[in-house]
Amino acid sequence: MAELTIQIPDELAKRLEPLQERLPELLWQVLENPEIYQPIQSEVNPNFTDIFPVYQEVIDFLIKSPTLEDIVAFQVSPQAQTRLQTLLSKNREATLTPPEVAELDVYEQLEHLMILLKARAYSGIN
């Protein structure tokens, strides 16, 4: 039998402690209940039709060979910003669906990428 080690918030650990012996059974129930668990699709679609719109925005921006100044000034569209605010709000309320969790992860990854790009572009300007 495999052993799994995960990091969880202390509060969740306290709540799960009485259920420790039943955790494998409970995880099976979650995985087999489509109303609770929906597998996240991780396939990359080369047609770019199923990727998140914010991903498409960043790809479209980068493919235009932006200048250093363009990179520093880059912002996603107001629609993407609104979508991010919606996802963050749902995250605070713990009501995100698995696809929305994946979408929020994309926003986080793109934000990290753009921070690094902007830092490097900014140092190239100064």
C-alpha atoms as an extended CHARMM CRD file, in Angstrom:
* protein
*
       126  EXT
         1         1  MET       CA              0.0000000000        0.0000000000        0.0000000000  PROA      1               0.0000000000
         2         2  ALA       CA              1.3080000000        3.4550000000       -0.8990000000  PROA      2               0.0000000000
         3         3  GLU       CA              1.7940000000        6.1950000000        1.6710000000  PROA      3               0.0000000000
         4         4  LEU       CA              0.7660000000        9.7560000000        0.8140000000  PROA      4               0.0000000000
         5         5  THR       CA              2.0990000000       12.8250000000        2.6060000000  PROA      5               0.0000000000
         6         6  ILE       CA              0.3520000000       16.1460000000        2.0080000000  PROA      6               0.0000000000
         7         7  GLN       CA              0.4620000000       19.5720000000        3.6000000000  PROA      7               0.0000000000
         8         8  ILE       CA             -2.9010000000       20.9280000000        4.7260000000  PROA      8               0.0000000000
         9         9  PRO       CA             -3.9690000000       23.8560000000        6.8980000000  PROA      9               0.0000000000
        10        10  ASP       CA             -3.8400000000       23.1940000000       10.6520000000  PROA      10              0.0000000000
        11        11  GLU       CA             -7.5870000000       23.7690000000       10.9870000000  PROA      11              0.0000000000
        12        12  LEU       CA             -8.3240000000       21.1160000000        8.3510000000  PROA      12              0.0000000000
        13        13  ALA       CA             -5.9110000000       18.7060000000       10.0480000000  PROA      13              0.0000000000
        14        14  LYS       CA             -7.7880000000       19.1170000000       13.3370000000  PROA      14              0.0000000000
        15        15  ARG       CA            -11.0910000000       18.4520000000       11.6180000000  PROA      15              0.0000000000
        16        16  LEU       CA             -9.7480000000       15.3710000000        9.8180000000  PROA      16              0.0000000000
        17        17  GLU       CA             -8.0190000000       13.8700000000       12.8530000000  PROA      17              0.0000000000
        18        18  PRO       CA            -11.1060000000       11.9510000000       14.1060000000  PROA      18              0.0000000000
        19        19  LEU       CA            -11.5750000000       10.5860000000       10.5590000000  PROA      19              0.0000000000
        20        20  GLN       CA             -7.9610000000        9.4950000000       10.1320000000  PROA      20              0.0000000000
        21        21  GLU       CA             -8.7610000000        5.7720000000        9.8460000000  PROA      21              0.0000000000
        22        22  ARG       CA            -11.5410000000        6.4120000000        7.3080000000  PROA      22              0.0000000000
        23        23  LEU       CA             -9.5960000000        8.8090000000        5.0300000000  PROA      23              0.0000000000
        24        24  PRO       CA             -8.8270000000        6.2180000000        2.2960000000  PROA      24              0.0000000000
        25        25  GLU       CA            -12.4970000000        5.2070000000        2.1780000000  PROA      25              0.0000000000
        26        26  LEU       CA            -13.6330000000        8.8490000000        2.1120000000  PROA      26              0.0000000000
        27        27  LEU       CA            -11.1920000000        9.7010000000       -0.6910000000  PROA      27              0.0000000000
        28        28  TRP       CA            -12.5550000000        6.7980000000       -2.7360000000  PROA      28              0.0000000000
        29        29  GLN       CA            -16.0950000000        8.0770000000       -2.2150000000  PROA      29              0.0000000000
        30        30  VAL       CA            -15.0800000000       11.5440000000       -3.4330000000  PROA      30              0.0000000000
        31        31  LEU       CA            -13.3170000000       10.1800000000       -6.5200000000  PROA      31              0.0000000000
        32        32  GLU       CA            -16.2550000000        8.0050000000       -7.4720000000  PROA      32              0.0000000000
        33        33  ASN       CA            -18.8810000000       10.7210000000       -6.9990000000  PROA      33              0.0000000000
        34        34  PRO       CA            -19.0860000000       12.8390000000      -10.1800000000  PROA      34              0.0000000000
        35        35  GLU       CA            -21.0920000000       15.5070000000       -8.3520000000  PROA      35              0.0000000000
        36        36  ILE       CA            -18.1300000000       16.1360000000       -6.0440000000  PROA      36              0.0000000000
        37        37  TYR       CA            -15.0980000000       15.3180000000       -8.1550000000  PROA      37              0.0000000000
        38        38  GLN       CA            -14.5640000000       16.2420000000      -11.7940000000  PROA      38              0.0000000000
        39        39  PRO       CA            -11.1350000000       15.3080000000      -13.1630000000  PROA      39              0.0000000000
        40        40  ILE       CA             -9.1750000000       18.2960000000      -14.4350000000  PROA      40              0.0000000000
        41        41  GLN       CA             -8.3390000000       17.9970000000      -18.0960000000  PROA      41              0.0000000000
        42        42  SER       CA             -4.6000000000       18.4640000000      -18.4940000000  PROA      42              0.0000000000
        43        43  GLU       CA             -4.2890000000       17.7940000000      -22.1960000000  PROA      43              0.0000000000
        44        44  VAL       CA             -2.7990000000       20.5840000000      -24.2790000000  PROA      44              0.0000000000
        45        45  ASN       CA             -4.9170000000       21.4360000000      -27.2960000000  PROA      45              0.0000000000
        46        46  PRO       CA             -2.7230000000       22.6030000000      -30.1670000000  PROA      46              0.0000000000
        47        47  ASN       CA             -5.7250000000       24.2980000000      -31.8020000000  PROA      47              0.0000000000
        48        48  PHE       CA             -5.8860000000       26.8600000000      -28.9690000000  PROA      48              0.0000000000
        49        49  THR       CA             -9.6790000000       26.6330000000      -28.9760000000  PROA      49              0.0000000000
        50        50  ASP       CA            -10.0600000000       25.2050000000      -25.4830000000  PROA      50              0.0000000000
        51        51  ILE       CA             -7.4420000000       27.1890000000      -23.5930000000  PROA      51              0.0000000000
        52        52  PHE       CA             -8.4080000000       29.8660000000      -21.1250000000  PROA      52              0.0000000000
        53        53  PRO       CA             -8.8720000000       33.2820000000      -22.7810000000  PROA      53              0.0000000000
        54        54  VAL       CA             -6.2670000000       34.9250000000      -20.5330000000  PROA      54              0.0000000000
        55        55  TYR       CA             -3.6890000000       32.4010000000      -21.7470000000  PROA      55              0.0000000000
        56        56  GLN       CA             -4.5780000000       33.3370000000      -25.3210000000  PROA      56              0.0000000000
        57        57  GLU       CA             -4.1260000000       37.0420000000      -24.4850000000  PROA      57              0.0000000000
        58        58  VAL       CA             -0.6240000000       36.5040000000      -23.1410000000  PROA      58              0.0000000000
        59        59  ILE       CA              0.3630000000       34.2710000000      -26.0620000000  PROA      59              0.0000000000
        60        60  ASP       CA             -0.9830000000       36.8250000000      -28.5530000000  PROA      60              0.0000000000
        61        61  PHE       CA              0.9650000000       39.5760000000      -26.7640000000  PROA      61              0.0000000000
        62        62  LEU       CA              4.2500000000       37.6500000000      -26.6740000000  PROA      62              0.0000000000
        63        63  ILE       CA              4.0500000000       36.4940000000      -30.2710000000  PROA      63              0.0000000000
        64        64  LYS       CA              4.0900000000       40.1350000000      -31.4040000000  PROA      64              0.0000000000
        65        65  SER       CA              7.7040000000       40.5050000000      -30.1680000000  PROA      65              0.0000000000
        66        66  PRO       CA              6.8980000000       43.2920000000      -27.7250000000  PROA      66              0.0000000000
        67        67  THR       CA              9.4940000000       45.9090000000      -26.7770000000  PROA      67              0.0000000000
        68        68  LEU       CA             10.7790000000       46.1220000000      -23.2130000000  PROA      68              0.0000000000
        69        69  GLU       CA              8.4420000000       49.0740000000      -22.6700000000  PROA      69              0.0000000000
        70        70  ASP       CA              5.5000000000       47.0780000000      -24.0350000000  PROA      70              0.0000000000
        71        71  ILE       CA              6.2610000000       44.2610000000      -21.5840000000  PROA      71              0.0000000000
        72        72  VAL       CA              6.4520000000       46.6340000000      -18.6090000000  PROA      72              0.0000000000
        73        73  ALA       CA              3.1430000000       48.2430000000      -19.6220000000  PROA      73              0.0000000000
        74        74  PHE       CA              1.3090000000       44.9800000000      -20.3810000000  PROA      74              0.0000000000
        75        75  GLN       CA             -1.9990000000       44.3150000000      -18.6270000000  PROA      75              0.0000000000
        76        76  VAL       CA             -4.5910000000       41.6890000000      -19.3720000000  PROA      76              0.0000000000
        77        77  SER       CA             -7.9310000000       42.8720000000      -20.7320000000  PROA      77              0.0000000000
        78        78  PRO       CA            -10.6540000000       44.2470000000      -18.4440000000  PROA      78              0.0000000000
        79        79  GLN       CA            -12.6510000000       41.0610000000      -19.1710000000  PROA      79              0.0000000000
        80        80  ALA       CA             -9.7710000000       38.9130000000      -17.9160000000  PROA      80              0.0000000000
        81        81  GLN       CA             -9.3800000000       41.1150000000      -14.8330000000  PROA      81              0.0000000000
        82        82  THR       CA            -13.0940000000       40.8090000000      -14.0990000000  PROA      82              0.0000000000
        83        83  ARG       CA            -12.9300000000       37.0400000000      -14.5270000000  PROA      83              0.0000000000
        84        84  LEU       CA             -9.9660000000       36.8980000000      -12.1190000000  PROA      84              0.0000000000
        85        85  GLN       CA            -11.8980000000       38.9130000000       -9.5310000000  PROA      85              0.0000000000
        86        86  THR       CA            -14.8200000000       36.5050000000       -9.8790000000  PROA      86              0.0000000000
        87        87  LEU       CA            -12.5490000000       33.4880000000       -9.4210000000  PROA      87              0.0000000000
        88        88  LEU       CA            -10.8330000000       35.0650000000       -6.4030000000  PROA      88              0.0000000000
        89        89  SER       CA            -14.1970000000       35.8510000000       -4.8530000000  PROA      89              0.0000000000
        90        90  LYS       CA            -15.4030000000       32.2800000000       -5.3580000000  PROA      90              0.0000000000
        91        91  ASN       CA            -12.0920000000       31.0300000000       -3.9660000000  PROA      91              0.0000000000
        92        92  ARG       CA            -12.6080000000       33.0680000000       -0.7800000000  PROA      92              0.0000000000
        93        93  GLU       CA            -16.0990000000       31.5540000000       -0.4930000000  PROA      93              0.0000000000
        94        94  ALA       CA            -14.6810000000       28.0500000000       -1.1790000000  PROA      94              0.0000000000
        95        95  THR       CA            -17.1690000000       27.5610000000       -4.0320000000  PROA      95              0.0000000000
        96        96  LEU       CA            -14.7650000000       27.0220000000       -6.9470000000  PROA      96              0.0000000000
        97        97  THR       CA            -15.4150000000       24.0160000000       -9.1950000000  PROA      97              0.0000000000
        98        98  PRO       CA            -12.4010000000       21.9030000000      -10.2530000000  PROA      98              0.0000000000
        99        99  PRO       CA            -12.2780000000       23.5780000000      -13.7190000000  PROA      99              0.0000000000
       100       100  GLU       CA            -12.3500000000       26.9760000000      -12.0050000000  PROA      100             0.0000000000
       101       101  VAL       CA             -9.5070000000       25.8990000000       -9.7210000000  PROA      101             0.0000000000
       102       102  ALA       CA             -7.5320000000       24.9910000000      -12.8530000000  PROA      102             0.0000000000
       103       103  GLU       CA             -8.3940000000       28.3580000000      -14.4040000000  PROA      103             0.0000000000
       104       104  LEU       CA             -7.3000000000       30.2170000000      -11.2600000000  PROA      104             0.0000000000
       105       105  ASP       CA             -4.0430000000       28.2380000000      -11.3450000000  PROA      105             0.0000000000
       106       106  VAL       CA             -3.4880000000       29.5020000000      -14.9090000000  PROA      106             0.0000000000
       107       107  TYR       CA             -3.9930000000       33.0830000000      -13.7630000000  PROA      107             0.0000000000
       108       108  GLU       CA             -1.4860000000       32.5330000000      -10.9550000000  PROA      108             0.0000000000
       109       109  GLN       CA              1.0950000000       30.9920000000      -13.2890000000  PROA      109             0.0000000000
       110       110  LEU       CA              0.6630000000       33.7660000000      -15.8630000000  PROA      110             0.0000000000
       111       111  GLU       CA              0.9340000000       36.4380000000      -13.1740000000  PROA      111             0.0000000000
       112       112  HSD       CA              4.1910000000       34.8950000000      -11.9820000000  PROA      112             0.0000000000
       113       113  LEU       CA              5.5030000000       34.7250000000      -15.5570000000  PROA      113             0.0000000000
       114       114  MET       CA              4.5560000000       38.3440000000      -16.2430000000  PROA      114             0.0000000000
       115       115  ILE       CA              6.1670000000       39.5360000000      -12.9920000000  PROA      115             0.0000000000
       116       116  LEU       CA              9.4230000000       37.8690000000      -14.0170000000  PROA      116             0.0000000000
       117       117  LEU       CA              9.1820000000       39.2390000000      -17.5630000000  PROA      117             0.0000000000
       118       118  LYS       CA              8.4310000000       42.7530000000      -16.3240000000  PROA      118             0.0000000000
       119       119  ALA       CA             11.2970000000       42.6520000000      -13.8130000000  PROA      119             0.0000000000
       120       120  ARG       CA             13.7190000000       41.6010000000      -16.5230000000  PROA      120             0.0000000000
       121       121  ALA       CA             12.3170000000       44.1150000000      -19.0250000000  PROA      121             0.0000000000
       122       122  TYR       CA             12.4450000000       46.8950000000      -16.4350000000  PROA      122             0.0000000000
       123       123  SER       CA             16.1020000000       46.1560000000      -15.6690000000  PROA      123             0.0000000000
       124       124  GLY       CA             16.7910000000       46.2680000000      -19.4260000000  PROA      124             0.0000000000
       125       125  ILE       CA             15.2170000000       49.7340000000      -19.6810000000  PROA      125             0.0000000000
       126       126  ASN       CA             17.1520000000       51.2290000000      -16.7470000000  PROA      126             0.0000000000
